[in-house]
Amino acid sequence: MERVAFLVEQSGVRIPCMLNPESLVLRRWSGVRALRNVGGLTGTKVLNDDPLLHTGGGTTEVLVDLLFDVSLVQNPSPNPVPLNDVRLLTQPLWALSEDSDPAQPGAAVVRFVWGKTWNIRAIIAAIAERLEYFDGDGAPGRSWLRMRMLRIDDDGAGEQTIAPQAIPGAETQVVEIPPTPDSTAEEEPPQRLDEVAYRFYGNAALWKSLAAFNSIIDPFNVPAGFALRLPPIADLQQEPR
């Protein structure tokens, strides 16, 4: 059976795993949040449930557990040097969660490939490792590695899928809030601050910080033509709740 591997899009490097996982866990968040107004939650007299706001998009998570053990390494060399530290095997996977390109925040874009059934384009959002079987020098011989991947759009290899203002060092942009669009228009520009925050930062929840940054008192009544400043995400300060 073909082993699981990670293909790094930018470099084309293939990182094989020692053993295939026994199971995969997939989770999906549909991009639905509780609707809030300036004063707090928008209430209802009929139901006790919070009203919901669909922000668009969503998140698909893939959780995989992998096993590495130095006793399973086969060295074809006639005078093999025994491998005693399992971290030498798992380090390439740890590197996938590091910043690989200053122009692209976070982890590298990879493909999780397993035979002809699984081919997921994703980034490594989190990684954890439990080490066991330490020798006299403290080198671990076994690793239980858990990786949390977030699927990203597969509209073309190498396409930038990260929101523009979420890139570190991005320059402040200025956009005008357009008037209410014509219902017959093919593509409506974003009107609300949560839509603008999702488009430029990938996170609709930043609308409140965006309003504070632009000194907007009433975020639900922004006049058409308002010059909205969009700073890098690091410059947005969360308002105290």
Secondary structure, DSSP 8 states (H G I E B T S, - for coil): ----EEEETTT--EEE-SS--S-EEEEEE-SEEE-EETTEE---SS-SS--EEE-S--EEEEEEEEEEEGGG----SSS------THHHHHHHHHTTS--BTTB-SS-EEEEEETTTEEEEEEEEEEEEEEEEE-TTS-EEEEEEEEEEEE---SSTT---S-GGGSTT---EEEE------TT-SS----SHHHHHHHHHS-GGGHHHHHHHTT-S-TT---TT-EEEE--GGG------
